[in-house]
Each structure stands twice: as structure tokens, then as C-alpha cells.
Amino acid sequence: MQDDDGDNAFHIAADTSKMIRENLEWILVMLKYPDAAVDVRNHSGKTLRDFLEALPREWISEDLMEALAEKEVHLSPTVYQVGDWVKYIRSIKEPTYGWQGATHKSVGFVQSVPDNDNLIVSFCSGEAQVLANEVIKVIPLDRGHHVQLKADVIEPRFGWRGQSRDSIGTVLCVDDDGILRVGFPGASRGWKADPAEMERVEEFKVGDWVRIRPTLTTAKHGLGSVTPGSIGTVYCIRPDNSLLLELSYLPAPWHCEPEEVEHVEPFRIGDRVCVKRSVAEPRYAWGGETHHSVGRVSEIENDGLLIIEIPNRPIPWQADPSDMEKVDDFKVGDWVRVKASVPSPIYGWEDVTRNSIGIIHSLEEDGDMGIAFCFRSKLFRCSVTDVEKLPPFEVGKDIRVISSVTQPRLGWSNETPASVGRIVRIDMDGALNVKVAGRRSLWKVSPGDAERLPDFEVGDWVRSKPSLGARPSYDWSNIGKEGLAIVHSVQDTGYLELACCFRKGRWSTHHTDVEKIPAFKVGQHVKFRTGLAEPRWGWRGANSNSRGIIISVTANGEVRLSFPGIQGLWKADPANLEIEQMYDVGEWVRLRSNGRVGIVQGNAYEENEHDVAVVGFCGEQDPWVGSIADLERVDKLTVGEKVKVKNSVKQPRFGWSGHTHTSIGTISAVDADGKLRIYTPSGSKSWMLDPSEVEIVEEREIRIKDWVRVKGSVTNPIHQWGEVSSSSIGVVHRIEEEDVWVAFCFMDRLWLCKVWEIERVRPFGNGDKVRIKEGLVGPRWGWGMETHTSRGEVVGVDANGKLRIKFRWREGRPWVGDPADIMLDES
């Protein structure tokens, strides 16, 4: 079958292989058909051979050359030049001049060409004279290429020198003797490598979003009209691993090397975006928009061009992706600060600085937000394009004042720059209440003045964070992406000194580059990691199905195991192992399939089977026996805890015994199979319940962020009513001993009361179905177009409890209401 130009499948595949490397593999597949049309000419008179002759000879693999020869298709003799990379043809049994220290797998480069038939080639083993028809060209490795060891290499020619199989390095140079010099992160000098043992790293695939490295000044194939920092998509990958990129402002794909670009987070349809502050003039003109304009991506062209829908704009706006940045989907309660790229927020700085950290309290439909800062009494107004999200501070974490801060916003409170404390409470304006050892009172610290201390201790087990991708920072690549290490020391600078079981000495990495993992401990049951090809020190009598018990763990993480049938202790790298889930007798577990809760009565092991647990379930005569994979741990229920029947349970297993869903009882006894005996004041005898049917009734104190109202028994609060009434609903903003400050949506200031004067109420949340309370004379901010019959859904909740409600049939902005005026719609 031929197209209008007379090209058949062979012609098309060979011609387009300049862009699509997989097409050369397809030619190989098509050549296996007995009636392969290899001699057909197109309208220009070209055959498959003519198309292949036009390609660089190193792109034609040995497999393809052999397949062509079987079909009587013979390419012209290869012309060699100094610098070409070659290897012996695999069909050669004995070279004319002997192997001269080389092997079939050896790769070298041409040093000289004495005549058309002879070559002088530099291999790692030395120079060798070869016949031109005994070798074949291969795609070379060049300076700057990212490389790694081939999977089939057991032991590198020049040893490991601290590297691992997963280590990724950069080719520094190629010596005259055919040896590669490869640089690795943290290594003081280049590692010697045999080019036959190395391969280029596949870092990208077709369709990936990439950015041309902003620091790029020259490119191997030329920059042309390309601007460093531009964002595009990988259009195709050529046989030599170079890339063709599509960029929105170029008419044709741009040719580059993979090392000249870097991964970038892709834009997706639905993303909220705005123009970067660093862009003075976008590539496709403003068209009436500004840096504060926020829109949603409605369409993405193949070259990355973004089509953006902006509110109140009649037609879509288009933009180059490198001019745009994503706007976070903010929500009330997020921690934020002004972006470093913003010269000034939309409404000015006031008393806020670039280092100030606050919490979002309100979000408006027009893109504005209100942020609470602990040093301000009023919310700070700005645009969503002015700020960025930050990881929240958390209770229980240790902090100190940043060394560059000479005077904290909230004062020193008798502390010093050397003071270190633990966060015990966080106010709703972000103020950190910190407990310093030896001090009775709490120290209030502004989050913008604080820095978190590394959440690591000596002895913690860590691994590289997955988010670091294939090229971890610092020296981690020397132990591999899957490698595990133990914290040997924690430095004040935030760096950790680590040790691992197979690397001599220790190395440093920043605490943000690693994450904790569960420690390996003596007595744990372990098995080999799924998919493990071979343990670090070989199998040594074990196999992939072996199960063992940890007998000892050294300070550098080396594990010694006891395997059934193997004498002595078995040395292991913990990265090769997985901890097997085991349950102790007496532990409470839940059956994943039906939610039943029971108590472990024993463990068993069956040859070639998963570990087995024996579990007793209440009311069952025979224990359940099955795989531990079918179970999960649950909290143990103990005598004295208060419980009630879950609302989802229609009929308890042992009956109601005169009780209801609202009945709250105290556990008076727990049987060996988990059956609960419940005491209730109204019951004359114990009420029997299945543990899977109950939930604990918590009685806890008032906390920050709780929704509250004044108790009905309080006639006159100690600090007076002010604008607040008994029906008012607010949110706890701050607590100090017995004093509580509550935010109400109708007050600019916080309302002060005593903790025993208020009680918790159910908070409203996004998605709640609501209506206006019956009998209400008038909502706080008016009816608008609504009535008592209106039904709606909560679409926004401010930090002070103000509700934004989308009523049915209502267009435009949501209706704003006081939570005291609203009730859940049960209909």
C-alpha cells in the first residue's frame, strides 16, 4: 500500500525516524514479514535503502543491519572518521588481528584511519588495530551527557568508588585512552568508567513539559530564536536521544540535547493562572489585563500555548506558558506570605513586610483575600496573586527565632536568641504559643520571626524524598534512590550527618532533602523487597521467598538476620528488605472486608504462604484464621471509656436492650473475644455490644478553631454581652488559661469571655445544605432575593464564621450570612 507520493510503510518509517526513534524498531518488526516490500520505489524513485543511507550510520543498530542483510538490502560501506565510536560486530568469532585485550562488548573510538580497510581504535584495554568491516558505529557519549551504569554490569571495570547502581553522573571528558571521566555529586574528582558499561539516562518522554535552562548561554545545535527559560513540550525523541521541542512562539520544533532542558510542572486545564510579576510585557500582549488578572486554563495547544478564560472578559486570552504561573487554590486557614517576586501588594504594604507570615481569614469572589497577622488588629487586604502558600507551623514542633531577627514583632518576653521552645498552641492569627523549658509562662512568637528546627534525632532512619526525582541533591546519589541511612548527628545549620551500611565514612545532607522511615528493630519479621534482583551481598543460601527475623542492627544500619535452614547470621542491607506486618497476641484488629473488630489470639506461618493470624471475633465459636494482609490495627477499647452505637448501625448484633442511638454508656468489662459490656444509668443490667458497632464519645476541652456559643445557663457573662447575644455563633480565636477570645462575623474586635461560659456547636463547612432559620425576622445583612423557602449550599466559610451561600436559581455572587441565621436543611 502506497500513499499519494508513492511511499509505503517502510519509506515513511525510515524518513520520520529522524524525529521518532521508535520507527527504526518498527522497520525491524516489518522486516520479519516474508513479503516485506523493501524494493518498492516511491514516485521520486527512492527505496528503503535510499532513506536509510541518508541517516547517520550510528543510528542503524546491529539488529537492523542483520535484518536488512537477510532481505538482500545492503547499505554502502561505512566511512569512518577520527573520533567515531565503534564496537566489534557480534558475529566476529576472532578478529583478524586478534582481540588485543578487547571483547565483544568493548566500546572505543577511532584514533586514526591508516586506509579504507584498517582503523586504529582506543579501547579501555589499550589501542587495537581492527578491520573496518569487523566493527560497527555506535552512538557516542559526549561531554555533559548524563549517564548511569548499565543494568547488566555486575562489577564495573574500575570499581565502585562509593557509587551505586542508581547513581547518575555527568560525563566530564573522554580520555585519549578511551576511558570516560564521570562526575558525581559530592565526589572530589571524576570517576573512571568503561564506555561499554555506561548508558545515557532517559530523562524525558514525549509530551513532557520542559523548560530551557535559564542559565543556558550556548546550545550544541544552536539557540536560534529561542529564549532561555522558555517552556515547551517534548515533540519527539531522536535516535541519538536528542530532543525536538515545541515552543508556542516558534513555527517549527527546536532541536536540543536533554541536558539543556529541565523538567517543569505542567499546566493543566482548569488551573488558575496569572502573569508572573517578573514579566514586564507578556509575549502575546496584555489586551486590557494586568498582573492581578486571574483566569482558568480552558485549552492547551500542542506547543504549550495556553488559552485562558478570565471573568468579565468576552473572549479568551492566550499566553506563552513561560510568562505564566499557577495561582494556588487558596482556602481559609492557609498559611501565606507575600511572594518574593511581588514588588508591592495591590493595596500596599502597610505594616506588613516581605517576611511576615499570616493565615487567610476570608476569600472574596473578586480575587481579594483578608489575611490575619498576629501583630495587626485588622485583616490585611491583598490579591490572591500577591501571596504564596507556606507549610503550616504545627503544635509539638520545636522552633527558635531566626538569627537575622534582632527584635521580634511580639517582643523577647525575657527570652534570648538562644532560646528554643516547643509550640503548644497556635492562635487563629498565627501567633505561636511556645513552651520554653524551665519557664512557666508561654512565649508568644510571630511566625515570620520563627524557624523550625530539624525534626530529626540521632538514630532516626531516613531516605531521600521521592520529590527530589532521579537526581537527589548533595551526595545522596552515591547510595542510590532506594538507599537507607541513619542519622549520626544533627547540626545547628539544619544539616544531618548520615551513615549507611555499605559506605565508608559519613556524609552531610540538608534535613529538607530526606524523610523519616520506620526503624528496623531487633525481633522484627522481614522479607526481601518485591522485585529485588539480588541483595547487595548476594543471596548466600537465601531466596526471594525467604522470611527472617532481625537479630541485630549496627549503628550504620547493617542488619543481621536469622533465616530458617541457614547457619549463622545473614548480613543484609536494609534497603533490600521489607518489614512484615505482624500482630502481637492481644492486639485489636479490623477485618478489611467487612469491618468486624476482633482480638489477635495467635500467629502462624505456612510454607510458601503469607503469615497467618488467628483472630477471635465476639459471638463466633471458632476463631478466624487468615492472611495478616486482610487485617488492620485499630485502637483498643478499654474499661471506663464512654461509647455509643454508630449512626450507621441499624440493629446491634446483640440487640438494643431498651437503648437508642443517643444512649451513652461506659465500658464496664471487655471479654477475651472483644465483646463489650456497657453500663448505662438507665439500664438494669449490662448492655452487650460488638466493638465494631460502637464509637468513642469524646469529652474534650474548648480548643482554638472550635465553633461556640454562650451556654443557655449564662445570663450575664463576666465581661458583658456587648454586641453578642445568646444565639450568636463564633469561632475561638485565642485562649489564655481561663480567658477565651472569640471572633464573630459581625464584629471587628474579638469578644472576651471565660471558658466555662461557652459550649461547642457544630461548625458549618463547604458543601453543607442549608436554609434560613424559620421565624427569623430579618437576616443580619438583609434578605436580598431570598425567603424562608430558599435552599442553598455553603460555598465559603470565613475564619470568623461568616458564610457564603449559593442559593438555588441565584446568579452572581454568593449570599453572605451570619451562621446564627442559618440552619442545616434536613429535607
MOTA-V820949 format. One record per backbone hydrogen bond with DSSP energy under -1.0 kcal/mol. NH is the residue of the N-H (numbers start at 1). CO is the residue of the C=O. If there is no record, write none. Layout:
NH:CO  NH:CO
//
This chain:
3:7  6:3  12:8  13:9  14:10  15:11  16:12  19:16  20:16  21:237  23:20  24:21  26:22  27:23  28:24  29:25  30:26  31:27  32:29  33:30  36:33  38:36  42:46  43:5  45:42  51:47  52:48  53:49  55:52  59:56  60:57  65:61  66:62  67:63  68:64  69:65  70:66  72:69  73:68  83:110  84:81  86:108  87:136  89:134  92:89  98:95  102:99  108:86  109:122  110:84  111:120  112:120  119:130  120:112  121:128  122:109  123:126  126:123  128:121  130:119  132:117  134:131  136:87  138:85  144:171  145:142  147:169  148:199  150:197  153:150  159:156  163:160  167:164  169:147  170:183  171:145  172:181  173:181  175:179  178:175  180:193  181:173  182:191  183:170  187:184  191:182  193:180  197:194  199:148  201:146  203:201  207:234  208:205  210:232  211:262  212:230  213:260  216:213  222:219  226:223  229:212  230:227  232:210  233:246  234:208  235:244  236:244  238:242  241:238  243:256  244:236  245:254  246:233  250:247  254:245  256:243  260:257  261:258  262:211  264:209  270:297  271:268  273:295  274:325  276:323  279:276  285:282  289:286  293:290  295:273  296:309  297:271  298:307  299:307  301:305  304:301  306:319  307:299  308:317  309:296  313:310  317:308  319:306  323:320  324:321  325:274  327:272  330:328  333:360  334:331  336:358  337:388  339:386  342:339  348:345  352:349  356:353  358:336  359:372  360:334  361:370  362:370  364:368  367:364  369:382  370:362  371:380  372:359  376:373  380:371  382:369  384:367  386:383  388:337  390:335  396:423  397:394  399:421  400:451  402:449  405:402  411:408  415:412  419:416  421:399  422:435  423:397  424:433  425:433  427:431  428:733  430:427  432:445  433:425  434:443  435:422  439:436  443:434  445:432  449:446  451:400  453:398  456:454  459:487  460:457  462:485  463:515  465:513  468:465  469:466  476:473  478:475  479:476  483:480  485:462  486:499  487:460  488:497  489:497  491:495  494:491  496:509  497:489  498:507  499:486  507:498  509:496  511:494  513:510  515:463  517:461  523:550  524:521  526:548  527:578  529:576  532:529  538:535  542:539  546:543  548:526  549:562  550:524  551:560  552:560  554:558  557:554  559:572  560:552  561:570  562:549  566:563  570:561  572:559  576:573  577:574  578:527  580:525  586:600  587:584  589:598  590:632  591:596  592:630  595:591  598:589  599:616  600:587  601:614  602:614  604:612  609:606  612:604  613:626  614:602  615:624  616:599  620:617  624:615  626:613  628:611  630:627  631:628  632:590  634:588  640:667  641:638  643:665  644:695  646:693  649:646  655:652  659:656  663:660  665:643  666:679  667:641  668:677  669:677  671:675  674:671  676:689  677:669  678:687  679:666  683:680  687:678  689:676  693:690  695:644  697:642  705:732  706:703  708:730  709:759  711:757  714:711  720:717  724:721  728:725  730:708  731:743  732:706  733:741  734:741  736:739  739:736  740:753  741:734  742:751  743:731  747:744  751:742  753:740  755:738  757:754  759:709  761:707  767:794  768:765  770:792  771:823  773:821  776:773  782:779  786:783  790:787  792:770  793:806  794:768  795:804  796:804  798:802  799:361  801:798  803:817  804:796  805:815  806:793  808:791  810:807  815:805  817:803  821:818  822:819  823:771  825:769
//
